[in-house]
């Protein structure tokens, strides 16, 4: 999921947490300052808190897709 710290991405990941079973979710976001970074950081903390045990969830802070970064989880 790209943009998982933003409004839409955050809610999509929350939905995946609720619906997906034994899945791997990689959240990639650059957490830019287009709007309040504190809100994005709050969302990321919430995703960490809400993650079900059956889901593998990783957050990667990066600006663009980089295969080495993306697949080094």
PyMOL Python script that loads the backbone (N, CA, C, O; Angstrom):
from pymol import cmd

cmd.read_pdbstr("""\
ATOM      1  N   UNK A   1       0.849  -1.151   0.000  1.00  0.00           N
ATOM      2  CA  UNK A   1       0.000   0.000   0.000  1.00  0.00           C
ATOM      3  C   UNK A   1       0.902   1.222   0.000  1.00  0.00           C
ATOM      4  O   UNK A   1       1.746   1.375   0.883  1.00  0.00           O
ATOM      5  N   UNK A   2       0.728   2.084  -0.976  1.00  0.00           N
ATOM      6  CA  UNK A   2       1.450   3.348  -0.967  1.00  0.00           C
ATOM      7  C   UNK A   2       0.561   4.412  -0.340  1.00  0.00           C
ATOM      8  O   UNK A   2      -0.655   4.414  -0.532  1.00  0.00           O
ATOM      9  N   UNK A   3       1.176   5.308   0.404  1.00  0.00           N
ATOM     10  CA  UNK A   3       0.423   6.389   1.033  1.00  0.00           C
ATOM     11  C   UNK A   3      -0.379   5.952   2.243  1.00  0.00           C
ATOM     12  O   UNK A   3      -1.430   6.528   2.524  1.00  0.00           O
ATOM     13  N   UNK A   4       0.085   4.960   2.956  1.00  0.00           N
ATOM     14  CA  UNK A   4      -0.664   4.419   4.082  1.00  0.00           C
ATOM     15  C   UNK A   4      -0.757   5.322   5.294  1.00  0.00           C
ATOM     16  O   UNK A   4      -1.528   5.036   6.210  1.00  0.00           O
ATOM     17  N   UNK A   5       0.013   6.413   5.329  1.00  0.00           N
ATOM     18  CA  UNK A   5      -0.107   7.373   6.433  1.00  0.00           C
ATOM     19  C   UNK A   5      -1.144   8.439   6.115  1.00  0.00           C
ATOM     20  O   UNK A   5      -1.531   9.210   6.993  1.00  0.00           O
ATOM     21  N   UNK A   6      -1.592   8.488   4.882  1.00  0.00           N
ATOM     22  CA  UNK A   6      -2.615   9.454   4.479  1.00  0.00           C
ATOM     23  C   UNK A   6      -4.009   8.949   4.804  1.00  0.00           C
ATOM     24  O   UNK A   6      -4.185   7.821   5.266  1.00  0.00           O
ATOM     25  N   UNK A   7      -4.980   9.784   4.560  1.00  0.00           N
ATOM     26  CA  UNK A   7      -6.366   9.479   4.931  1.00  0.00           C
ATOM     27  C   UNK A   7      -6.874   8.194   4.272  1.00  0.00           C
ATOM     28  O   UNK A   7      -7.348   7.287   4.955  1.00  0.00           O
ATOM     29  N   UNK A   8      -6.774   8.124   2.967  1.00  0.00           N
ATOM     30  CA  UNK A   8      -7.332   6.966   2.252  1.00  0.00           C
ATOM     31  C   UNK A   8      -6.535   5.707   2.551  1.00  0.00           C
ATOM     32  O   UNK A   8      -7.115   4.671   2.876  1.00  0.00           O
ATOM     33  N   UNK A   9      -5.219   5.781   2.445  1.00  0.00           N
ATOM     34  CA  UNK A   9      -4.381   4.609   2.690  1.00  0.00           C
ATOM     35  C   UNK A   9      -4.557   4.046   4.091  1.00  0.00           C
ATOM     36  O   UNK A   9      -4.610   2.830   4.277  1.00  0.00           O
ATOM     37  N   UNK A  10      -4.647   4.935   5.078  1.00  0.00           N
ATOM     38  CA  UNK A  10      -4.858   4.522   6.465  1.00  0.00           C
ATOM     39  C   UNK A  10      -6.151   3.720   6.599  1.00  0.00           C
ATOM     40  O   UNK A  10      -6.173   2.671   7.243  1.00  0.00           O
ATOM     41  N   UNK A  11      -7.219   4.216   5.991  1.00  0.00           N
ATOM     42  CA  UNK A  11      -8.504   3.524   6.100  1.00  0.00           C
ATOM     43  C   UNK A  11      -8.529   2.222   5.298  1.00  0.00           C
ATOM     44  O   UNK A  11      -9.191   1.263   5.694  1.00  0.00           O
ATOM     45  N   UNK A  12      -7.820   2.186   4.185  1.00  0.00           N
ATOM     46  CA  UNK A  12      -7.731   0.932   3.421  1.00  0.00           C
ATOM     47  C   UNK A  12      -6.986  -0.121   4.240  1.00  0.00           C
ATOM     48  O   UNK A  12      -7.406  -1.277   4.288  1.00  0.00           O
ATOM     49  N   UNK A  13      -5.893   0.265   4.878  1.00  0.00           N
ATOM     50  CA  UNK A  13      -5.148  -0.702   5.686  1.00  0.00           C
ATOM     51  C   UNK A  13      -5.990  -1.178   6.869  1.00  0.00           C
ATOM     52  O   UNK A  13      -5.982  -2.366   7.191  1.00  0.00           O
ATOM     53  N   UNK A  14      -6.710  -0.273   7.514  1.00  0.00           N
ATOM     54  CA  UNK A  14      -7.596  -0.700   8.593  1.00  0.00           C
ATOM     55  C   UNK A  14      -8.618  -1.718   8.095  1.00  0.00           C
ATOM     56  O   UNK A  14      -8.926  -2.681   8.797  1.00  0.00           O
ATOM     57  N   UNK A  15      -9.138  -1.512   6.901  1.00  0.00           N
ATOM     58  CA  UNK A  15     -10.105  -2.459   6.324  1.00  0.00           C
ATOM     59  C   UNK A  15      -9.437  -3.797   6.023  1.00  0.00           C
ATOM     60  O   UNK A  15     -10.017  -4.857   6.256  1.00  0.00           O
ATOM     61  N   UNK A  16      -8.215  -3.738   5.505  1.00  0.00           N
ATOM     62  CA  UNK A  16      -7.476  -4.978   5.263  1.00  0.00           C
ATOM     63  C   UNK A  16      -7.224  -5.723   6.566  1.00  0.00           C
ATOM     64  O   UNK A  16      -7.313  -6.950   6.605  1.00  0.00           O
ATOM     65  N   UNK A  17      -6.913  -4.996   7.628  1.00  0.00           N
ATOM     66  CA  UNK A  17      -6.736  -5.636   8.931  1.00  0.00           C
ATOM     67  C   UNK A  17      -8.007  -6.389   9.328  1.00  0.00           C
ATOM     68  O   UNK A  17      -7.935  -7.479   9.896  1.00  0.00           O
ATOM     69  N   UNK A  18      -9.145  -5.817   9.034  1.00  0.00           N
ATOM     70  CA  UNK A  18     -10.418  -6.425   9.420  1.00  0.00           C
ATOM     71  C   UNK A  18     -10.799  -7.608   8.528  1.00  0.00           C
ATOM     72  O   UNK A  18     -11.387  -8.579   9.003  1.00  0.00           O
ATOM     73  N   UNK A  19     -10.466  -7.528   7.237  1.00  0.00           N
ATOM     74  CA  UNK A  19     -10.965  -8.513   6.278  1.00  0.00           C
ATOM     75  C   UNK A  19      -9.948  -9.568   5.853  1.00  0.00           C
ATOM     76  O   UNK A  19     -10.323 -10.706   5.570  1.00  0.00           O
ATOM     77  N   UNK A  20      -8.685  -9.210   5.805  1.00  0.00           N
ATOM     78  CA  UNK A  20      -7.658 -10.138   5.315  1.00  0.00           C
ATOM     79  C   UNK A  20      -7.271 -11.110   6.424  1.00  0.00           C
ATOM     80  O   UNK A  20      -7.308 -10.770   7.607  1.00  0.00           O
ATOM     81  N   UNK A  21      -6.907 -12.301   6.030  1.00  0.00           N
ATOM     82  CA  UNK A  21      -6.468 -13.303   6.996  1.00  0.00           C
ATOM     83  C   UNK A  21      -5.106 -13.824   6.572  1.00  0.00           C
ATOM     84  O   UNK A  21      -4.894 -14.152   5.405  1.00  0.00           O
ATOM     85  N   UNK A  22      -4.194 -13.898   7.514  1.00  0.00           N
ATOM     86  CA  UNK A  22      -2.840 -14.388   7.278  1.00  0.00           C
ATOM     87  C   UNK A  22      -2.235 -13.725   6.039  1.00  0.00           C
ATOM     88  O   UNK A  22      -1.809 -14.400   5.103  1.00  0.00           O
ATOM     89  N   UNK A  23      -2.205 -12.410   6.053  1.00  0.00           N
ATOM     90  CA  UNK A  23      -1.693 -11.631   4.928  1.00  0.00           C
ATOM     91  C   UNK A  23      -0.455 -10.851   5.332  1.00  0.00           C
ATOM     92  O   UNK A  23      -0.145 -10.701   6.513  1.00  0.00           O
ATOM     93  N   UNK A  24       0.237 -10.363   4.324  1.00  0.00           N
ATOM     94  CA  UNK A  24       1.374  -9.470   4.528  1.00  0.00           C
ATOM     95  C   UNK A  24       1.022  -8.125   3.914  1.00  0.00           C
ATOM     96  O   UNK A  24       0.651  -8.046   2.743  1.00  0.00           O
ATOM     97  N   UNK A  25       1.139  -7.075   4.702  1.00  0.00           N
ATOM     98  CA  UNK A  25       0.866  -5.717   4.231  1.00  0.00           C
ATOM     99  C   UNK A  25       2.118  -4.884   4.434  1.00  0.00           C
ATOM    100  O   UNK A  25       2.649  -4.802   5.542  1.00  0.00           O
ATOM    101  N   UNK A  26       2.584  -4.267   3.361  1.00  0.00           N
ATOM    102  CA  UNK A  26       3.722  -3.349   3.435  1.00  0.00           C
ATOM    103  C   UNK A  26       3.180  -1.961   3.133  1.00  0.00           C
ATOM    104  O   UNK A  26       2.638  -1.716   2.056  1.00  0.00           O
ATOM    105  N   UNK A  27       3.331  -1.064   4.085  1.00  0.00           N
ATOM    106  CA  UNK A  27       2.868   0.315   3.976  1.00  0.00           C
ATOM    107  C   UNK A  27       4.073   1.181   3.604  1.00  0.00           C
ATOM    108  O   UNK A  27       5.032   1.277   4.369  1.00  0.00           O
ATOM    109  N   UNK A  28       4.022   1.805   2.441  1.00  0.00           N
ATOM    110  CA  UNK A  28       5.107   2.649   1.959  1.00  0.00           C
ATOM    111  C   UNK A  28       4.603   4.086   1.882  1.00  0.00           C
ATOM    112  O   UNK A  28       3.642   4.378   1.171  1.00  0.00           O
ATOM    113  N   UNK A  29       5.261   4.985   2.622  1.00  0.00           N
ATOM    114  CA  UNK A  29       4.846   6.389   2.636  1.00  0.00           C
ATOM    115  C   UNK A  29       6.070   7.247   2.929  1.00  0.00           C
ATOM    116  O   UNK A  29       6.941   6.850   3.703  1.00  0.00           O
ATOM    117  N   UNK A  30       6.134   8.422   2.310  1.00  0.00           N
ATOM    118  CA  UNK A  30       7.265   9.313   2.579  1.00  0.00           C
ATOM    119  C   UNK A  30       6.975  10.279   3.720  1.00  0.00           C
ATOM    120  O   UNK A  30       7.864  11.027   4.128  1.00  0.00           O
ATOM    121  N   UNK A  31       5.762  10.280   4.240  1.00  0.00           N
ATOM    122  CA  UNK A  31       5.348  11.122   5.360  1.00  0.00           C
ATOM    123  C   UNK A  31       5.790  12.572   5.120  1.00  0.00           C
ATOM    124  O   UNK A  31       6.439  13.186   5.966  1.00  0.00           O
ATOM    125  N   UNK A  32       5.425  13.099   3.953  1.00  0.00           N
ATOM    126  CA  UNK A  32       5.794  14.477   3.619  1.00  0.00           C
ATOM    127  C   UNK A  32       4.977  15.468   4.445  1.00  0.00           C
ATOM    128  O   UNK A  32       4.058  15.084   5.168  1.00  0.00           O
ATOM    129  N   UNK A  33       5.325  16.741   4.324  1.00  0.00           N
ATOM    130  CA  UNK A  33       4.650  17.766   5.115  1.00  0.00           C
ATOM    131  C   UNK A  33       3.571  18.512   4.327  1.00  0.00           C
ATOM    132  O   UNK A  33       3.304  19.685   4.590  1.00  0.00           O
ATOM    133  N   UNK A  34       2.954  17.829   3.361  1.00  0.00           N
ATOM    134  CA  UNK A  34       1.865  18.440   2.607  1.00  0.00           C
ATOM    135  C   UNK A  34       0.758  18.888   3.561  1.00  0.00           C
ATOM    136  O   UNK A  34       0.155  19.944   3.369  1.00  0.00           O
ATOM    137  N   UNK A  35       0.498  18.087   4.578  1.00  0.00           N
ATOM    138  CA  UNK A  35      -0.331  18.508   5.714  1.00  0.00           C
ATOM    139  C   UNK A  35       0.301  17.945   6.976  1.00  0.00           C
ATOM    140  O   UNK A  35       1.299  17.229   6.895  1.00  0.00           O
ATOM    141  N   UNK A  36      -0.246  18.247   8.117  1.00  0.00           N
ATOM    142  CA  UNK A  36       0.367  18.000   9.425  1.00  0.00           C
ATOM    143  C   UNK A  36       0.959  16.593   9.562  1.00  0.00           C
ATOM    144  O   UNK A  36       0.237  15.596   9.532  1.00  0.00           O
ATOM    145  N   UNK A  37       2.262  16.535   9.709  1.00  0.00           N
ATOM    146  CA  UNK A  37       2.973  15.267   9.844  1.00  0.00           C
ATOM    147  C   UNK A  37       2.557  14.559  11.134  1.00  0.00           C
ATOM    148  O   UNK A  37       2.563  13.329  11.193  1.00  0.00           O
ATOM    149  N   UNK A  38       2.200  15.315  12.153  1.00  0.00           N
ATOM    150  CA  UNK A  38       1.782  14.689  13.421  1.00  0.00           C
ATOM    151  C   UNK A  38       0.547  13.811  13.223  1.00  0.00           C
ATOM    152  O   UNK A  38       0.418  12.771  13.869  1.00  0.00           O
ATOM    153  N   UNK A  39      -0.349  14.215  12.348  1.00  0.00           N
ATOM    154  CA  UNK A  39      -1.522  13.404  12.052  1.00  0.00           C
ATOM    155  C   UNK A  39      -1.111  12.100  11.374  1.00  0.00           C
ATOM    156  O   UNK A  39      -1.635  11.035  11.699  1.00  0.00           O
ATOM    157  N   UNK A  40      -0.184  12.185  10.442  1.00  0.00           N
ATOM    158  CA  UNK A  40       0.296  10.981   9.760  1.00  0.00           C
ATOM    159  C   UNK A  40       1.008  10.051  10.744  1.00  0.00           C
ATOM    160  O   UNK A  40       0.826   8.834  10.697  1.00  0.00           O
ATOM    161  N   UNK A  41       1.812  10.625  11.629  1.00  0.00           N
ATOM    162  CA  UNK A  41       2.506   9.811  12.629  1.00  0.00           C
ATOM    163  C   UNK A  41       1.519   9.152  13.582  1.00  0.00           C
ATOM    164  O   UNK A  41       1.721   8.009  13.994  1.00  0.00           O
ATOM    165  N   UNK A  42       0.456   9.863  13.933  1.00  0.00           N
ATOM    166  CA  UNK A  42      -0.595   9.278  14.766  1.00  0.00           C
ATOM    167  C   UNK A  42      -1.228   8.074  14.061  1.00  0.00           C
ATOM    168  O   UNK A  42      -1.421   7.020  14.666  1.00  0.00           O
ATOM    169  N   UNK A  43      -1.545   8.244  12.783  1.00  0.00           N
ATOM    170  CA  UNK A  43      -2.151   7.136  12.021  1.00  0.00           C
ATOM    171  C   UNK A  43      -1.232   5.926  11.988  1.00  0.00           C
ATOM    172  O   UNK A  43      -1.693   4.793  12.124  1.00  0.00           O
ATOM    173  N   UNK A  44       0.054   6.154  11.810  1.00  0.00           N
ATOM    174  CA  UNK A  44       1.006   5.041  11.781  1.00  0.00           C
ATOM    175  C   UNK A  44       1.057   4.329  13.132  1.00  0.00           C
ATOM    176  O   UNK A  44       1.124   3.101  13.177  1.00  0.00           O
ATOM    177  N   UNK A  45       1.025   5.076  14.219  1.00  0.00           N
ATOM    178  CA  UNK A  45       0.989   4.455  15.551  1.00  0.00           C
ATOM    179  C   UNK A  45      -0.291   3.643  15.738  1.00  0.00           C
ATOM    180  O   UNK A  45      -0.269   2.552  16.308  1.00  0.00           O
ATOM    181  N   UNK A  46      -1.412   4.191  15.248  1.00  0.00           N
ATOM    182  CA  UNK A  46      -2.681   3.475  15.347  1.00  0.00           C
ATOM    183  C   UNK A  46      -2.649   2.174  14.559  1.00  0.00           C
ATOM    184  O   UNK A  46      -3.160   1.155  15.023  1.00  0.00           O
ATOM    185  N   UNK A  47      -2.052   2.201  13.367  1.00  0.00           N
ATOM    186  CA  UNK A  47      -1.964   0.974  12.580  1.00  0.00           C
ATOM    187  C   UNK A  47      -1.128  -0.070  13.312  1.00  0.00           C
ATOM    188  O   UNK A  47      -1.474  -1.251  13.312  1.00  0.00           O
ATOM    189  N   UNK A  48      -0.035   0.355  13.932  1.00  0.00           N
ATOM    190  CA  UNK A  48       0.763  -0.582  14.728  1.00  0.00           C
ATOM    191  C   UNK A  48      -0.067  -1.178  15.859  1.00  0.00           C
ATOM    192  O   UNK A  48       0.030  -2.371  16.147  1.00  0.00           O
ATOM    193  N   UNK A  49      -0.872  -0.354  16.490  1.00  0.00           N
ATOM    194  CA  UNK A  49      -1.689  -0.794  17.617  1.00  0.00           C
ATOM    195  C   UNK A  49      -2.822  -1.728  17.180  1.00  0.00           C
ATOM    196  O   UNK A  49      -3.162  -2.671  17.894  1.00  0.00           O
ATOM    197  N   UNK A  50      -3.402  -1.463  16.006  1.00  0.00           N
ATOM    198  CA  UNK A  50      -4.576  -2.206  15.538  1.00  0.00           C
ATOM    199  C   UNK A  50      -4.243  -3.499  14.790  1.00  0.00           C
ATOM    200  O   UNK A  50      -5.138  -4.306  14.537  1.00  0.00           O
ATOM    201  N   UNK A  51      -2.997  -3.706  14.438  1.00  0.00           N
ATOM    202  CA  UNK A  51      -2.603  -4.854  13.618  1.00  0.00           C
ATOM    203  C   UNK A  51      -2.976  -6.174  14.295  1.00  0.00           C
ATOM    204  O   UNK A  51      -2.560  -6.435  15.424  1.00  0.00           O
ATOM    205  N   UNK A  52      -3.756  -6.998  13.609  1.00  0.00           N
ATOM    206  CA  UNK A  52      -4.078  -8.322  14.160  1.00  0.00           C
ATOM    207  C   UNK A  52      -2.854  -9.237  14.143  1.00  0.00           C
ATOM    208  O   UNK A  52      -1.943  -9.051  13.336  1.00  0.00           O
ATOM    209  N   UNK A  53      -2.841 -10.212  15.027  1.00  0.00           N
ATOM    210  CA  UNK A  53      -1.708 -11.137  15.110  1.00  0.00           C
ATOM    211  C   UNK A  53      -1.503 -11.931  13.820  1.00  0.00           C
ATOM    212  O   UNK A  53      -0.370 -12.278  13.486  1.00  0.00           O
ATOM    213  N   UNK A  54      -2.576 -12.221  13.096  1.00  0.00           N
ATOM    214  CA  UNK A  54      -2.481 -13.054  11.893  1.00  0.00           C
ATOM    215  C   UNK A  54      -1.938 -12.285  10.684  1.00  0.00           C
ATOM    216  O   UNK A  54      -1.726 -12.876   9.625  1.00  0.00           O
ATOM    217  N   UNK A  55      -1.712 -10.978  10.831  1.00  0.00           N
ATOM    218  CA  UNK A  55      -1.256 -10.145   9.712  1.00  0.00           C
ATOM    219  C   UNK A  55       0.187  -9.725   9.946  1.00  0.00           C
ATOM    220  O   UNK A  55       0.550  -9.292  11.040  1.00  0.00           O
ATOM    221  N   UNK A  56       0.988  -9.854   8.930  1.00  0.00           N
ATOM    222  CA  UNK A  56       2.352  -9.322   8.961  1.00  0.00           C
ATOM    223  C   UNK A  56       2.294  -7.910   8.379  1.00  0.00           C
ATOM    224  O   UNK A  56       1.947  -7.731   7.211  1.00  0.00           O
ATOM    225  N   UNK A  57       2.632  -6.912   9.189  1.00  0.00           N
ATOM    226  CA  UNK A  57       2.537  -5.508   8.769  1.00  0.00           C
ATOM    227  C   UNK A  57       3.877  -4.824   8.976  1.00  0.00           C
ATOM    228  O   UNK A  57       4.485  -4.922  10.042  1.00  0.00           O
ATOM    229  N   UNK A  58       4.328  -4.125   7.932  1.00  0.00           N
ATOM    230  CA  UNK A  58       5.586  -3.383   7.985  1.00  0.00           C
ATOM    231  C   UNK A  58       5.380  -2.006   7.390  1.00  0.00           C
ATOM    232  O   UNK A  58       4.698  -1.853   6.377  1.00  0.00           O
ATOM    233  N   UNK A  59       5.969  -1.008   8.019  1.00  0.00           N
ATOM    234  CA  UNK A  59       5.961   0.348   7.474  1.00  0.00           C
ATOM    235  C   UNK A  59       7.354   0.673   6.958  1.00  0.00           C
ATOM    236  O   UNK A  59       8.346   0.458   7.654  1.00  0.00           O
ATOM    237  N   UNK A  60       7.425   1.195   5.730  1.00  0.00           N
ATOM    238  CA  UNK A  60       8.680   1.637   5.123  1.00  0.00           C
ATOM    239  C   UNK A  60       8.558   3.107   4.762  1.00  0.00           C
ATOM    240  O   UNK A  60       7.720   3.481   3.941  1.00  0.00           O
ATOM    241  N   UNK A  61       9.385   3.937   5.370  1.00  0.00           N
ATOM    242  CA  UNK A  61       9.382   5.362   5.033  1.00  0.00           C
ATOM    243  C   UNK A  61      10.339   5.580   3.869  1.00  0.00           C
ATOM    244  O   UNK A  61      11.558   5.501   4.021  1.00  0.00           O
ATOM    245  N   UNK A  62       9.764   5.852   2.716  1.00  0.00           N
ATOM    246  CA  UNK A  62      10.563   6.088   1.523  1.00  0.00           C
ATOM    247  C   UNK A  62       9.754   6.943   0.563  1.00  0.00           C
ATOM    248  O   UNK A  62       8.523   6.909   0.577  1.00  0.00           O
ATOM    249  N   UNK A  63      10.435   7.696  -0.255  1.00  0.00           N
ATOM    250  CA  UNK A  63       9.770   8.634  -1.152  1.00  0.00           C
ATOM    251  C   UNK A  63       9.246   7.963  -2.408  1.00  0.00           C
ATOM    252  O   UNK A  63       8.100   8.182  -2.803  1.00  0.00           O
ATOM    253  N   UNK A  64      10.062   7.165  -3.025  1.00  0.00           N
ATOM    254  CA  UNK A  64       9.654   6.510  -4.268  1.00  0.00           C
ATOM    255  C   UNK A  64       9.825   5.010  -4.132  1.00  0.00           C
ATOM    256  O   UNK A  64      10.516   4.518  -3.240  1.00  0.00           O
ATOM    257  N   UNK A  65       9.198   4.318  -5.015  1.00  0.00           N
ATOM    258  CA  UNK A  65       9.341   2.863  -5.038  1.00  0.00           C
ATOM    259  C   UNK A  65      10.791   2.518  -5.322  1.00  0.00           C
ATOM    260  O   UNK A  65      11.369   2.970  -6.310  1.00  0.00           O
ATOM    261  N   UNK A  66      11.357   1.732  -4.464  1.00  0.00           N
ATOM    262  CA  UNK A  66      12.721   1.260  -4.608  1.00  0.00           C
ATOM    263  C   UNK A  66      12.677  -0.232  -4.298  1.00  0.00           C
ATOM    264  O   UNK A  66      12.392  -0.620  -3.165  1.00  0.00           O
ATOM    265  N   UNK A  67      12.953  -1.059  -5.276  1.00  0.00           N
ATOM    266  CA  UNK A  67      12.805  -2.496  -5.112  1.00  0.00           C
ATOM    267  C   UNK A  67      13.623  -3.029  -3.934  1.00  0.00           C
ATOM    268  O   UNK A  67      13.144  -3.901  -3.208  1.00  0.00           O
ATOM    269  N   UNK A  68      14.831  -2.533  -3.729  1.00  0.00           N
ATOM    270  CA  UNK A  68      15.648  -3.008  -2.616  1.00  0.00           C
ATOM    271  C   UNK A  68      15.002  -2.692  -1.277  1.00  0.00           C
ATOM    272  O   UNK A  68      14.990  -3.532  -0.377  1.00  0.00           O
ATOM    273  N   UNK A  69      14.463  -1.481  -1.140  1.00  0.00           N
ATOM    274  CA  UNK A  69      13.789  -1.095   0.099  1.00  0.00           C
ATOM    275  C   UNK A  69      12.501  -1.875   0.275  1.00  0.00           C
ATOM    276  O   UNK A  69      12.203  -2.358   1.367  1.00  0.00           O
ATOM    277  N   UNK A  70      11.745  -1.996  -0.789  1.00  0.00           N
ATOM    278  CA  UNK A  70      10.421  -2.619  -0.728  1.00  0.00           C
ATOM    279  C   UNK A  70      10.500  -4.086  -0.347  1.00  0.00           C
ATOM    280  O   UNK A  70       9.673  -4.560   0.432  1.00  0.00           O
ATOM    281  N   UNK A  71      11.463  -4.809  -0.869  1.00  0.00           N
ATOM    282  CA  UNK A  71      11.531  -6.244  -0.647  1.00  0.00           C
ATOM    283  C   UNK A  71      12.501  -6.650   0.447  1.00  0.00           C
ATOM    284  O   UNK A  71      12.808  -7.836   0.576  1.00  0.00           O
ATOM    285  N   UNK A  72      12.996  -5.706   1.240  1.00  0.00           N
ATOM    286  CA  UNK A  72      13.933  -6.053   2.291  1.00  0.00           C
ATOM    287  C   UNK A  72      13.264  -6.175   3.650  1.00  0.00           C
ATOM    288  O   UNK A  72      13.902  -5.953   4.679  1.00  0.00           O
ATOM    289  N   UNK A  73      11.971  -6.529   3.664  1.00  0.00           N
ATOM    290  CA  UNK A  73      11.255  -6.654   4.937  1.00  0.00           C
ATOM    291  C   UNK A  73      11.641  -7.898   5.678  1.00  0.00           C
ATOM    292  O   UNK A  73      11.127  -8.151   6.768  1.00  0.00           O
TER     293      UNK A  73
END
""", "prot")
cmd.dss("prot")
cmd.show_as("cartoon", "prot")
cmd.util.cbc("prot")
cmd.orient("prot")
